[in-house]
Amino acid sequence: MTTSPFFDRRLFLNLGLTLLSSSVILVCIKLTASIHLPYFVATALATGLGFLESRRGWFLAVAQAVLIWLGYMLIVPTPDGPADRDIENFGLYGSMILTFVGSFIGGLLKRALDRG
């Protein structure tokens, strides 16, 4: 039984997609006035990442959650009003949690389609 290395070219390419999807989620968090769009986008993109890497999707989910958090804390300016700040924080942390859920679902879906 041969085992492939954990870090290979495919994983690094998918990390690039993870960076791109994290940027899209950050834009959704910043520009929308509600939490629905960031939640939907985070779940859909994370499901795609889990589908791409059905066995290592957890690593992409961790990377995406870290990139979302770091991007929000270091790059995105914080809003002035407390209500806007609360909505953005709720969107941020909820998107991070839904990233793990979406990646898990995408991995399960890919493995189920490969079997059938």
C-alpha positions in Angstrom: 0.0 0.0 0.0 1.5 3.3 -1.1 0.8 6.5 0.7 1.0 9.8 -1.0 2.6 12.8 0.8 0.2 15.1 2.7 1.6 18.3 1.1 1.5 17.8 -2.7 1.0 20.0 -5.7 -2.8 19.5 -5.7 -3.1 20.6 -2.1 -1.1 23.8 -2.7 -3.3 24.6 -5.7 -6.4 24.1 -3.6 -4.8 26.4 -0.9 -4.7 29.1 -3.6 -8.4 28.5 -4.2 -8.9 28.7 -0.4 -7.2 32.1 -0.4 -9.5 33.3 -3.2 -12.6 32.0 -1.5 -11.6 33.6 1.8 -11.3 36.9 0.1 -14.8 36.5 -1.4 -16.2 35.7 2.0 -14.5 38.8 3.5 -16.0 41.0 0.8 -19.4 39.5 1.6 -19.0 40.1 5.3 -17.9 43.7 4.8 -20.4 44.8 2.1 -23.7 43.2 3.2 -26.1 44.5 5.8 -27.2 41.1 7.0 -25.6 37.8 7.8 -27.4 35.7 5.2 -25.1 36.2 2.2 -21.8 35.6 4.1 -23.3 32.4 5.6 -24.5 31.1 2.3 -21.2 32.0 0.5 -19.1 30.5 3.2 -21.0 27.3 3.2 -21.1 27.0 -0.6 -17.4 27.7 -1.0 -16.4 25.4 1.8 -18.5 22.6 0.4 -16.6 23.1 -2.9 -13.3 22.9 -1.0 -14.4 19.7 0.8 -15.5 18.3 -2.6 -12.1 19.0 -4.1 -10.2 17.5 -1.2 -12.4 14.8 0.3 -9.7 13.4 2.6 -7.8 16.6 3.4 -10.7 19.0 3.3 -10.4 19.6 7.1 -7.0 21.2 6.4 -8.5 23.5 3.8 -11.3 24.4 6.3 -8.8 25.3 9.0 -6.8 27.4 6.5 -9.9 29.2 5.3 -11.1 29.9 8.8 -7.7 31.3 9.8 -7.5 33.3 6.6 -10.9 34.8 7.2 -10.1 35.7 10.7 -6.6 37.1 9.9 -8.0 39.0 6.9 -10.8 40.6 9.0 -8.5 41.5 11.9 -5.5 42.8 9.9 -6.9 44.1 6.6 -10.6 45.0 6.8 -11.3 48.3 8.6 -13.7 48.0 11.5 -17.0 49.9 11.3 -17.7 52.8 13.5 -21.1 51.9 14.7 -21.6 49.2 17.3 -24.6 47.7 15.4 -22.5 47.3 12.2 -19.6 45.9 14.2 -21.9 43.3 15.8 -23.4 42.2 12.5 -19.9 41.9 10.9 -18.6 39.9 13.9 -21.6 37.6 13.8 -21.1 37.1 10.1 -17.3 36.5 10.6 -17.5 33.9 13.4 -20.6 32.2 11.9 -18.8 32.0 8.5 -15.8 30.4 10.2 -18.0 27.8 11.9 -20.0 27.1 8.7 -16.6 26.6 6.8 -16.1 23.5 8.8 -19.6 22.3 8.3 -19.5 22.9 4.5 -16.1 21.2 4.1 -17.4 18.2 6.0 -20.5 18.0 3.8 -18.5 18.4 0.6 -16.1 15.6 1.6 -19.0 13.3 2.5 -20.7 14.1 -0.8 -17.5 13.4 -2.8 -16.8 10.1 -1.1 -20.5 9.0 -1.6 -20.3 9.9 -5.3 -17.1 8.0 -5.7 -18.6 4.8 -4.2 -21.8 4.9 -6.2 
